[in-house]
Amino acid sequence: MARFIFVAGGVMSGIGKGVATASIGKILQGKGFEVTAIKIDPYVNIDAGTMNPIEHGEVFVTDDGTECDQDIGNYERFLDRNLSTNNYLTTGRVYQAVINKERNLEYEGRCVEVVPHIPNEVIFRIKKLSQVSRADFVLIEIGGTIGEYQNMLFLEAARMMKLRYPGNVIFILVSYLPVPKMIGEMKTKPTQYAVRTLNSAGIQPDLILARSVVPLDEPRKKKISIFCNMSSNDIISAPDVKSIYEIPINFEKDKLGKKILSKFNLKARRGDLKDWQKLVKNIKTNKKRKARIGMVGKYFKTGKFVLSDSYISIIEAIKHACWNKGVEPEIQWLNSENYKKDSNRLKELKEFDGIVIPGGFGNRGVEGKIKVIEFCRKNKIPFLGLCFGMQLAVVEFARNVCKIKSANSREINPKTKYPVIDVMPEQKIFLKEKKMGATMRLGAYECKISPKTISFRAYRYNLVSERHRHRYELNNAFREVLERRGMIMAGINPEKDLVEIIELKNHPFFLATQFHPEFESRPLRPHPLFREFIKSSLRLRN
């Protein structure tokens, strides 16, 4: 039987439960065990597809087309495993499943109640994942914090599992210990309250990961031990680090892996994180050379704060490629709306080694992005467009090279006479019926790569599989005129004859994809297109 590790957060969200969960998985992998992970989101949404990326962070997409929380991306990057719909759970999914079962008489006429039937459905799905994955360990991250009302049922499911499978379930609490500037001392009281809140749900944590800006000292460990009713050896220091990939190595300084195995009366099958240690050493090495990459988007700000979570997979993919090439990534946010208002600001793009325009929806900031693309095309600045970035690159080329001045995307202007980017016929039905959730082209599709292209040079294969999340496509009615004026259709989906990759002739690196290559990038295996983008950017600078 698999062992189950629940990871919950106390005090506040956003303190790194996802990367902590992924790091625990990497440690256990290094000790010879097969690991999988599931994220539980307390939202009534069926999936993350309709959530605002500024509020919730990036929508990550799996091979099977599941739109899920960005932490699934962290799990994939750390564990180097492709996950599926079984690895993601929301309140909406659970309630929907229970209601469907009741309608289908699967409860055989019994009264269906919130408890125990909702927690039982959660347990059923966790057990199903363990069986499908054949994992030795299943890590279950409960989103949000333990004090939130909407998490009560998930904590109840965790408590019930502990009761049903004694010796096979443990609980890890990730709690933040603030160091207020006006006091200058690390405070443990928030963690004490978090543990008491967890206790009120019938759960005692087996381990605490003490998050803070600095390492945990012995006096604080002792205090948490006394007031939280646990051994000080089970309190792990989790200070801020330069890179999230350093976290597994940092946890192992406190022998976290060994302590987890001892809770289950298990011994390590091996002890090997050598590749990961090399990665961390590479990241921490001071590099004289830097790659300056400008990211042009609109999902950056909430009030006065700049958020990077909206594009976390792209950021990580850039980092992976830079580290692979032995350079330090330097990513700068560029607000696309600024370039629409002031064309003179476009000159600042020359300060960067490369420009990325990521995916997105809606018409805000579009004309600014199109001006950026035109500037990169004319001034030979390495350019990588992703999803919406590719679509706008087609619009810019159609307007300014093919002289179709009113060319546009049907998404931006539904009445355009020249929809170089148009909606697929099957998607028109969904739009008409206002069915937006999980109705786009989602998940992995094949892409046939044309020889003698930058894409072929990067992949070294003529057939690849990449993940999608979009509703609009390059309109095949305009392919001939685009190709005649110098656009290369470098990648085609063979099943539906849809353009997946475009390139430009006579440009050092101008490449855009309809798919999202960032979802497939791993720290130890950078994505070929990102690797080629960074390589070309550095070569052009030299």
LOLOSE-406791 format. One record per residue (C-alpha): residue in one letter; x negated, y negated, z. Coordinates in steps of 0.2 Angstrom, whole numbers, padded with zeros to 4 digits, always signed. Layout:
N
AXYZ ...
REM end
This chain:
542
M+0000+0000+0000 A-0006-0018-0004 R-0010-0030+0010 F-0001-0046+0011 I-0009-0063+0016 F+0003-0078+0018 V-0005-0095+0017 A+0006-0110+0024 G+0002-0128+0026 G+0004-0139+0042 V+0004-0158+0045 M+0005-0163+0027 S+0005-0157+0009 G-0009-0160-0004 I-0023-0154+0008 G-0028-0139-0004 K-0018-0124+0000 G-0019-0119-0018 V-0038-0120-0019 A-0039-0112-0002 T-0028-0097-0008 A-0038-0096-0024 S-0054-0096-0014 I-0049-0082-0002 G-0044-0072-0018 K-0061-0075-0025 I-0070-0070-0009 L-0060-0054-0008 Q-0064-0050-0027 G-0082-0052-0023 K-0080-0039-0009 G-0074-0027-0022 F-0055-0028-0021 E-0041-0031-0034 V-0032-0048-0030 T-0017-0057-0036 A-0007-0072-0030 I+0010-0079-0030 K+0016-0097-0027 I+0032-0100-0018 D+0039-0118-0022 P+0053-0123-0011 Y+0062-0132-0025 V+0080-0128-0031 N+0073-0130-0049 I+0072-0113-0058 D+0054-0117-0064 A+0043-0133-0065 G+0047-0137-0083 T+0059-0151-0079 M+0049-0159-0065 N+0040-0176-0066 P+0021-0173-0068 I+0018-0189-0058 E+0027-0182-0043 H+0024-0164-0044 G+0008-0163-0054 E+0004-0154-0070 V+0016-0141-0077 F+0005-0125-0080 V+0011-0112-0093 T+0007-0094-0093 D+0005-0082-0107 D+0023-0076-0106 G+0029-0094-0106 T+0033-0097-0088 E+0032-0116-0084 C+0025-0116-0066 D+0016-0125-0053 Q-0002-0131-0056 D-0008-0119-0042 I-0005-0105-0054 G-0019-0113-0065 N-0030-0113-0049 Y-0027-0095-0047 E-0031-0091-0065 R-0047-0101-0065 F-0054-0094-0049 L-0048-0075-0051 D-0051-0075-0070 R-0035-0066-0072 N-0020-0071-0083 L-0004-0072-0072 S+0014-0071-0077 T+0032-0075-0072 N+0030-0063-0057 N+0017-0074-0049 Y+0029-0089-0047 L+0044-0091-0037 T+0056-0105-0033 T+0071-0107-0021 G+0081-0109-0037 R+0075-0092-0044 V+0079-0083-0028 Y+0097-0090-0026 Q+0100-0087-0045 A+0095-0069-0043 V+0105-0066-0027 I+0121-0074-0035 N+0119-0063-0051 K+0117-0048-0041 E+0133-0052-0031 R+0142-0055-0047 N+0137-0038-0054 L+0143-0029-0038 E+0125-0024-0034 Y+0129-0027-0015 E+0143-0015-0016 G+0156-0026-0009 R+0146-0032+0006 C+0147-0050+0012 V+0132-0058+0005 E+0124-0070+0017 V+0109-0082+0017 V+0100-0071+0030 P+0095-0058+0027 H+0099-0057+0008 I+0089-0072+0003 P+0073-0067+0012 N+0076-0049+0006 E+0076-0056-0012 V+0059-0065-0008 I+0052-0049-0001 F+0058-0039-0016 R+0049-0050-0028 I+0033-0050-0018 K+0033-0031-0017 K+0037-0030-0036 L+0021-0041-0039 S+0011-0029-0029 Q+0017-0014-0039 V+0015-0022-0056 S-0002-0029-0053 R-0008-0014-0043 A-0018-0026-0032 D-0026-0022-0015 F-0022-0039-0009 V-0007-0051-0013 L-0009-0069-0008 I+0007-0078-0005 E+0006-0097-0004 I+0021-0106+0003 G+0022-0123-0005 G+0025-0139+0005 T+0023-0138+0024 I+0030-0127+0038 G+0040-0141+0045 E+0051-0143+0030 Y+0069-0137+0031 Q+0068-0129+0014 N+0054-0118+0019 M+0063-0109+0033 L+0069-0095+0023 F+0052-0091+0016 L+0045-0091+0033 E+0059-0079+0038 A+0054-0068+0024 A+0036-0068+0030 R+0041-0064+0048 M+0052-0049+0042 M+0038-0043+0031 K+0026-0043+0046 L+0039-0033+0056 R+0042-0020+0042 Y+0024-0018+0037 P+0014-0019+0054 G-0005-0020+0050 N-0002-0025+0032 V+0002-0043+0034 I-0007-0058+0041 F-0004-0077+0041 I-0017-0091+0037 L-0013-0109+0042 V-0021-0123+0032 S-0020-0138+0043 Y-0027-0156+0042 L-0037-0163+0056 P-0038-0182+0054 V-0052-0193+0059 P-0044-0211+0061 K-0057-0225+0057 M-0052-0235+0072 I-0055-0220+0084 G-0069-0211+0075 E-0065-0195+0083 M-0057-0179+0075 K-0039-0176+0082 T-0032-0159+0084 K-0015-0163+0090 P-0007-0162+0073 T-0013-0145+0071 Q-0007-0140+0088 Y+0010-0146+0083 A+0009-0137+0066 V+0005-0120+0076 R+0020-0123+0088 T+0031-0126+0073 L+0025-0110+0065 N+0028-0101+0082 S+0046-0107+0082 A+0048-0097+0066 G+0042-0081+0075 I+0025-0082+0067 Q+0008-0083+0075 P-0007-0088+0063 D-0021-0075+0062 L-0033-0088+0055 I-0033-0107+0054 L-0042-0116+0040 A-0046-0133+0048 R-0046-0146+0034 S-0055-0162+0037 V-0067-0175+0029 V-0081-0167+0040 P-0085-0150+0047 L-0076-0144+0062 D-0087-0145+0078 E-0087-0133+0093 P-0077-0144+0105 R-0063-0146+0093 K-0063-0127+0089 K-0062-0123+0107 K-0048-0136+0110 I-0038-0128+0095 S-0042-0111+0102 I-0034-0115+0119 F-0019-0124+0114 C-0015-0113+0098 N-0017-0096+0108 M-0031-0089+0096 S-0049-0085+0096 S-0061-0099+0091 N-0069-0086+0079 D-0053-0086+0069 I-0054-0105+0066 I-0063-0109+0050 S-0071-0125+0046 A-0065-0132+0029 P-0073-0149+0026 D-0071-0159+0010 V-0084-0154-0003 K-0090-0161-0020 S-0082-0147-0030 I-0067-0136-0027 Y-0078-0121-0034 E-0089-0123-0019 I-0075-0119-0007 P-0077-0100-0007 I-0095-0102-0003 N-0091-0114+0011 F-0079-0102+0018 E-0091-0088+0018 K-0103-0098+0029 D-0090-0094+0043 K-0088-0076+0036 L-0070-0078+0032 G-0070-0063+0020 K-0077-0051+0034 K-0064-0058+0046 I-0049-0055+0035 L-0055-0038+0031 S-0057-0034+0050 K-0039-0040+0053 F-0034-0025+0041 N-0047-0013+0048 L-0055-0013+0031 K-0073-0014+0025 A-0081-0022+0010 R-0083-0011-0005 R-0097-0023-0011 G-0103-0040-0008 D-0106-0050-0024 L-0103-0068-0028 K-0119-0071-0037 D-0111-0078-0053 W-0101-0090-0042 Q-0116-0095-0032 K-0125-0099-0048 L-0110-0109-0054 V-0110-0119-0038 K-0129-0122-0039 N-0127-0128-0056 I-0113-0140-0051 K-0123-0147-0036 T-0139-0149-0046 N-0142-0168-0049 K-0141-0170-0068 K-0150-0184-0077 R-0138-0183-0092 K-0120-0187-0091 A-0105-0185-0103 R-0094-0200-0102 I-0077-0195-0108 G-0062-0207-0109 M-0045-0199-0105 V-0031-0210-0113 G-0014-0206-0106 K+0001-0213-0096 Y+0004-0201-0082 F-0009-0209-0070 K-0001-0221-0058 T+0012-0220-0044 G+0013-0237-0036 K-0005-0242-0032 F-0012-0225-0032 V-0020-0216-0047 L-0016-0197-0048 S-0027-0185-0058 D-0016-0170-0055 S-0005-0173-0070 Y-0019-0168-0081 I-0029-0156-0069 S-0032-0142-0082 I-0039-0154-0095 I-0050-0162-0081 E-0056-0144-0076 A-0059-0139-0094 I-0070-0154-0097 K-0080-0150-0082 H-0082-0132-0086 A-0089-0137-0104 C-0100-0151-0096 W-0108-0139-0083 N-0111-0126-0097 K-0121-0139-0107 G-0131-0144-0091 V-0123-0162-0090 E-0113-0171-0077 P-0095-0175-0082 E-0090-0193-0080 I-0071-0195-0084 Q-0063-0212-0084 W-0044-0215-0085 L-0038-0226-0099 N-0020-0233-0099 S-0014-0231-0117 E-0002-0246-0114 N-0016-0258-0112 Y-0022-0255-0130 K-0005-0260-0137 K-0005-0276-0129 D-0023-0281-0132 S-0032-0273-0148 N-0048-0281-0143 R-0050-0269-0129 L-0052-0255-0141 K-0071-0260-0142 E-0073-0252-0125 L-0070-0235-0133 K-0088-0236-0140 E-0095-0234-0122 F-0089-0216-0121 D-0096-0201-0129 G-0079-0194-0133 I-0061-0198-0131 V-0046-0186-0126 I-0028-0189-0129 P-0018-0176-0119 G+0000-0170-0120 G+0015-0180-0115 F+0033-0184-0119 G+0043-0200-0123 N+0038-0216-0132 R+0030-0226-0118 G+0012-0229-0123 V+0013-0221-0140 E+0008-0236-0151 G-0007-0239-0139 K-0013-0221-0142 I-0011-0222-0161 K-0022-0237-0160 V-0035-0228-0150 I-0034-0213-0163 E-0037-0225-0177 F-0052-0233-0169 C-0060-0216-0165 R-0057-0210-0183 K-0064-0226-0191 N-0079-0227-0179 K-0084-0209-0179 I-0081-0207-0160 P-0078-0188-0156 F-0060-0186-0153 L-0050-0171-0145 G-0031-0172-0146 L-0020-0160-0137 C-0002-0156-0141 F+0006-0174-0142 G-0011-0180-0145 M-0012-0170-0161 Q+0006-0176-0166 L+0001-0194-0164 A-0015-0190-0174 V-0005-0184-0188 V+0006-0200-0187 E-0009-0211-0187 F-0017-0202-0202 A+0000-0203-0212 R+0002-0221-0209 N-0015-0228-0212 V-0023-0215-0224 C-0008-0208-0233 K+0000-0226-0233 I+0016-0219-0227 K+0018-0235-0216 S+0034-0230-0207 A+0029-0212-0204 N+0033-0206-0186 S+0038-0192-0175 R+0057-0188-0174 E+0054-0188-0155 I+0049-0206-0155 N+0061-0212-0169 P+0075-0200-0172 K+0080-0211-0188 T+0063-0211-0196 K+0063-0208-0215 Y+0046-0200-0214 P+0046-0187-0200 V+0029-0181-0202 I+0032-0173-0185 D+0049-0165-0183 V+0059-0153-0172 M+0060-0135-0177 P+0078-0129-0183 E+0080-0118-0168 Q+0076-0132-0156 K+0089-0143-0164 I+0102-0132-0156 F+0095-0134-0139 L+0094-0153-0141 K+0112-0154-0147 E+0118-0144-0132 K+0106-0153-0120 K+0097-0137-0115 M+0080-0143-0109 G+0074-0130-0097 A+0063-0116-0104 T+0069-0120-0122 M+0052-0126-0130 R+0040-0116-0139 L+0032-0108-0124 G+0018-0096-0120 A+0005-0087-0131 Y+0005-0087-0150 E-0007-0082-0162 C-0018-0094-0173 K-0027-0090-0188 I-0043-0100-0190 S-0049-0106-0207 P-0068-0102-0211 K-0080-0116-0213 T-0072-0127-0200 I-0077-0134-0183 S-0064-0123-0175 F-0071-0107-0183 R-0089-0113-0177 A-0082-0114-0159 Y-0072-0098-0158 R-0082-0087-0170 Y-0066-0078-0173 N-0053-0079-0186 L-0038-0075-0175 V-0035-0081-0158 S-0021-0083-0145 E-0017-0099-0137 R-0003-0106-0125 H+0010-0118-0130 R+0023-0130-0122 H+0031-0142-0135 R+0047-0144-0145 Y+0041-0154-0161 E+0029-0148-0175 L+0019-0154-0189 N+0032-0155-0204 N+0027-0143-0217 A+0035-0155-0230 F+0020-0167-0228 R+0006-0154-0227 E+0001-0156-0246 V-0001-0175-0245 L-0010-0175-0228 E-0022-0162-0235 R-0025-0171-0251 R-0030-0186-0242 G-0043-0177-0231 M-0034-0168-0217 I-0039-0150-0214 M-0026-0138-0208 A-0039-0128-0198 G-0027-0116-0188 I-0011-0109-0193 N+0002-0098-0184 P+0004-0083-0196 E+0021-0079-0190 K+0030-0095-0193 D+0017-0104-0204 L+0016-0118-0192 V+0000-0129-0191 E-0009-0126-0174 I-0026-0136-0177 I-0030-0151-0188 E-0047-0158-0192 L-0054-0172-0203 K-0067-0172-0217 N-0082-0183-0215 H-0081-0185-0196 P-0093-0178-0183 F-0079-0171-0172 F-0060-0175-0175 L-0050-0161-0169 A-0033-0159-0162 T-0022-0144-0157 Q-0004-0141-0155 F-0007-0129-0141 H-0015-0132-0124 P-0033-0124-0124 E-0036-0131-0107 F-0025-0117-0099 E-0037-0104-0105 S-0053-0112-0099 R-0062-0104-0084 P-0077-0111-0074 L-0088-0096-0079 R-0080-0096-0097 P-0077-0113-0104 H-0065-0114-0118 P-0074-0114-0135 L-0065-0130-0141 F-0070-0140-0126 R-0087-0133-0126 E-0089-0138-0145 F-0081-0156-0141 I-0094-0159-0127 K-0108-0152-0138 S-0104-0163-0152 S-0101-0179-0141 L-0119-0176-0134 R-0127-0173-0151 L-0119-0189-0158 R-0126-0199-0144 N-0143-0192-0146 
REM end
